[in-house]
Amino acid sequence: MATTITNRSRQLLVVPLNSGATLHLAPGEEAPGIDPVEVKNNATLQKMAERGWIALAETREGATAHQGQKRGKGR
């Protein structure tokens, strides 16, 4: 299961992940498809969620943010 992180605040948030990487999320922006290893046992993310700054949601595996159609040449 992948995780989606959504910024519920009115300001830009810097969201730290367990790997040391960070996400920069604008107000209302969503980061889908985050590996669960990145958010599991992350105290900072839990505090941000408790304060209502972010929303964490599990999504089914294989789900992508954009499921557009492929287009061939000349279209």
Protein Blocks (a to p, Z undefined) as FASTA:
>chain_A
ZZddddfbfbdcddddfkopacdddehiacehiafklmgoplklmmmmmnomaccdddde
hiafblcddddehZZ
